[in-house]
Amino acid sequence: MLSDELIAEIEAADDILITVPMYNFGVPSALKAWIDQIVRVGRTFSFDGQNFGGLVTGKRAFIVIAYGAAGYAGDFKPADFVAPISFSY
Ligand SMILES: Cc1cc2nc3c(=O)[nH]c(=O)nc-3n(C[C@H](O)[C@H](O)[C@H](O)COP(=O)(O)O)c2cc1C
């Protein structure tokens, strides 16, 4: 099925680069559809009822975000659903 094919692509990759524009404060629907295919419990992540764990390891993921506006700092920060937290992984 498509989900297996997309996960196999990720597993075969050395590293992962995701480029994403902000669309109406969130990610484009095509990217969300891809995320929904690759995020699978027991396959790409584990969940023991309390903690989540990643199951695809040994590679780096980079996310490049493009904004059309001047940025979502200050009062607008809660409206940013593309990078709502600062990434420090
Ligand atoms: C449907 C649509 C919705 C968008 N919504 C936002 C938005 O909410 N915030 C924002 O900063 N930019 C928004 N943009 C602008 C895109 O983020 C911008 O086009 C993208 O980063 C690429 O930059 P460019 O158009 O200068 O090439 C939107 C663009 C489109 C087409």
The ligand as an SDF file (V2000), in Angstrom:
LIG
                    3D

 31 33  0  0  0  0  0  0  0  0999 V2000
   -2.8990   29.4770   -0.5730 C   0  0  0  0  0  0  0  0  0  0  0  0
   -1.7590   30.2420    0.0600 C   0  0  0  0  0  0  0  0  0  0  0  0
   -1.8250   30.5730    1.3910 C   0  0  0  0  0  0  0  0  0  0  0  0
   -0.7870   31.2690    2.0100 C   0  0  0  0  0  0  0  0  0  0  0  0
   -0.8640   31.5720    3.3380 N   0  0  0  0  0  0  0  0  0  0  0  0
    0.1840   32.2140    3.9300 C   0  0  0  0  0  0  0  0  0  0  0  0
    0.1400   32.5080    5.3310 C   0  0  0  0  0  0  0  0  0  0  0  0
   -0.8040   32.2140    6.0410 O   0  0  0  0  0  0  0  0  0  0  0  0
    1.2080   33.1240    5.8750 N   0  0  0  0  0  0  0  0  0  0  0  0
    2.3040   33.4620    5.1400 C   0  0  0  0  0  0  0  0  0  0  0  0
    3.2410   33.9870    5.7170 O   0  0  0  0  0  0  0  0  0  0  0  0
    2.3600   33.2060    3.8300 N   0  0  0  0  0  0  0  0  0  0  0  0
    1.3270   32.6010    3.1980 C   0  0  0  0  0  0  0  0  0  0  0  0
    1.3870   32.3140    1.8560 N   0  0  0  0  0  0  0  0  0  0  0  0
    2.6000   32.6650    1.1190 C   0  0  0  0  0  0  0  0  0  0  0  0
    3.5150   31.4610    0.9610 C   0  0  0  0  0  0  0  0  0  0  0  0
    4.0500   31.0580    2.2120 O   0  0  0  0  0  0  0  0  0  0  0  0
    4.6240   31.8220   -0.0210 C   0  0  0  0  0  0  0  0  0  0  0  0
    4.0370   31.9530   -1.2760 O   0  0  0  0  0  0  0  0  0  0  0  0
    5.6900   30.7590   -0.0190 C   0  0  0  0  0  0  0  0  0  0  0  0
    6.4450   30.8560    1.1620 O   0  0  0  0  0  0  0  0  0  0  0  0
    6.6200   30.8550   -1.2270 C   0  0  0  0  0  0  0  0  0  0  0  0
    7.1540   32.1350   -1.3210 O   0  0  0  0  0  0  0  0  0  0  0  0
    7.0870   32.9270   -2.7250 P   0  0  0  0  0  0  0  0  0  0  0  0
    5.6590   33.0580   -3.0990 O   0  0  0  0  0  0  0  0  0  0  0  0
    7.7450   34.2540   -2.4320 O   0  0  0  0  0  0  0  0  0  0  0  0
    7.8750   32.0970   -3.7100 O   0  0  0  0  0  0  0  0  0  0  0  0
    0.3450   31.6430    1.2290 C   0  0  0  0  0  0  0  0  0  0  0  0
    0.3890   31.3020   -0.1230 C   0  0  0  0  0  0  0  0  0  0  0  0
   -0.6400   30.6310   -0.7060 C   0  0  0  0  0  0  0  0  0  0  0  0
   -0.5560   30.2760   -2.1850 C   0  0  0  0  0  0  0  0  0  0  0  0
  1  2  1  0
  2  3  1  0
  2 30  2  0
  3  4  2  0
  4  5  1  0
  4 28  1  0
  5  6  2  0
  6  7  1  0
  6 13  1  0
  7  8  2  0
  7  9  1  0
  9 10  1  0
 10 11  2  0
 10 12  1  0
 12 13  2  0
 13 14  1  0
 14 15  1  0
 14 28  1  0
 15 16  1  0
 16 17  1  0
 16 18  1  0
 18 19  1  0
 18 20  1  0
 20 21  1  0
 20 22  1  0
 22 23  1  0
 23 24  1  0
 24 25  2  0
 24 26  1  0
 24 27  1  0
 28 29  2  0
 29 30  1  0
 30 31  1  0
M  END
$$$$
